[in-house]
Amino acid sequence: MSEIETKTETSKKVTAKKVAVKKTTVKKESSSKVEVNKLRILVRAYEPKVLDISVKQIIDTAKKYEAEILGPVPLPTEIKKYTVNRSTFIYKNAREQFEMRTHKRIIDIINPNPKLIEALTNLSLPSGVDVDVKMG
């Protein structure tokens, strides 16, 4: 009988340890709430060289104001394909395909200064480059 009693005592100890571990992890999660201001800049262009030049301008401007930068992260290229008939009626099976490739990059700037935001709004980028800025 003494063997059975010791087994039940050890199982109680193990369950008590598991509960204690769960309680400590909950406390750590609740105390680590820190809000971080972030600018997320999405840059799009049809030509990758023009896109890289504009991203470099944005990063240089952010570095001048000593901001923390994450990126640029290349996103998948969006490809739109269009199929057009070359001729009508008799040769309707002869077709041409055209495609437009949109290259994308994401840049995150953590805790930006008001001066940095103003400098980014006044930045002149090449034509054909689309910039979306989100605060979050």
C-alpha positions in Angstrom: 0.0 0.0 0.0 2.9 2.3 0.6 3.8 2.2 -3.1 0.3 3.3 -4.2 0.3 6.2 -1.8 3.7 7.5 -3.0 2.5 7.3 -6.7 -0.5 9.5 -5.9 1.6 12.0 -4.0 4.0 12.4 -6.8 1.2 12.9 -9.3 -0.2 15.7 -7.2 3.2 17.4 -7.1 3.5 17.2 -10.9 0.0 18.8 -11.4 0.8 21.5 -8.9 4.0 22.4 -10.9 2.0 22.6 -14.1 -0.5 25.0 -12.7 2.3 27.2 -11.3 4.0 27.4 -14.7 0.7 28.4 -16.4 0.1 31.2 -13.9 3.6 32.7 -14.4 3.2 32.8 -18.2 -0.1 34.6 -17.9 1.5 37.2 -15.7 4.3 37.8 -18.1 1.9 38.3 -21.1 -0.2 40.9 -19.3 2.8 43.0 -18.1 4.4 43.2 -21.6 2.0 45.5 -23.4 3.9 48.3 -25.1 2.5 50.5 -27.8 4.7 51.2 -30.8 4.0 53.9 -33.4 4.8 52.7 -36.9 4.7 54.0 -40.4 4.2 51.3 -43.1 5.1 52.5 -46.5 4.0 50.5 -49.5 5.8 51.5 -52.7 4.7 50.2 -56.1 6.0 50.6 -59.7 6.1 48.9 -63.1 9.9 49.1 -63.4 12.0 47.6 -60.7 15.0 49.9 -61.2 12.8 53.0 -60.7 11.3 51.3 -57.7 14.7 50.6 -56.1 15.8 54.2 -56.6 12.7 55.6 -54.9 13.0 53.1 -52.0 16.7 54.2 -51.6 15.6 57.9 -51.4 13.0 57.0 -48.7 15.5 55.1 -46.6 18.2 57.8 -46.9 15.7 60.4 -45.7 14.7 58.2 -42.8 18.4 57.6 -41.9 19.0 61.3 -42.0 16.5 61.8 -39.2 17.9 58.8 -37.2 14.8 56.6 -37.5 14.7 52.8 -37.0 14.0 51.2 -40.4 12.7 47.6 -41.2 13.0 46.7 -44.8 12.7 47.2 -47.7 10.9 43.8 -48.0 10.1 42.7 -51.5 6.6 41.5 -52.0 5.4 39.1 -54.8 5.2 40.7 -58.2 1.6 41.1 -59.3 1.1 40.0 -62.9 -2.0 41.0 -65.0 -2.3 39.2 -68.3 -4.4 40.4 -71.2 -5.3 38.3 -74.2 -6.3 40.1 -77.5 -7.3 38.7 -80.9 -4.9 39.6 -83.6 -7.5 39.5 -86.3 -11.2 38.9 -86.6 -13.4 36.2 -88.3 -11.1 33.7 -90.1 -8.0 34.0 -88.0 -9.7 34.2 -84.6 -7.3 31.6 -83.1 -4.3 33.9 -83.6 -4.0 35.8 -80.4 -1.5 38.0 -78.6 -0.9 38.2 -74.9 0.3 41.2 -73.0 1.2 41.5 -69.3 1.7 44.2 -66.8 4.0 43.5 -63.8 3.7 45.5 -60.7 6.7 45.3 -58.3 6.1 46.1 -54.6 8.3 46.9 -51.6 7.3 47.5 -47.9 9.3 49.7 -45.6 8.5 50.0 -41.8 9.6 53.0 -39.9 9.3 52.6 -36.1 8.7 55.6 -33.9 9.0 58.3 -36.6 9.6 62.0 -35.7 7.2 64.7 -36.9 10.2 66.2 -38.9 10.7 62.8 -40.6 7.0 62.7 -41.6 7.2 66.2 -43.0 10.3 65.3 -45.0 8.7 62.2 -46.4 5.6 64.2 -47.6 7.9 66.7 -49.3 10.0 64.0 -51.0 9.8 64.1 -54.8 9.8 60.6 -56.3 10.1 59.7 -60.0 6.9 59.4 -62.0 5.3 56.0 -62.2 5.9 55.3 -58.5 2.9 54.9 -56.2 3.4 55.4 -52.5 0.8 54.4 -49.8 1.5 55.4 -46.2 -0.3 53.8 -43.2 0.0 54.8 -39.6 -0.4 51.9 -37.2 
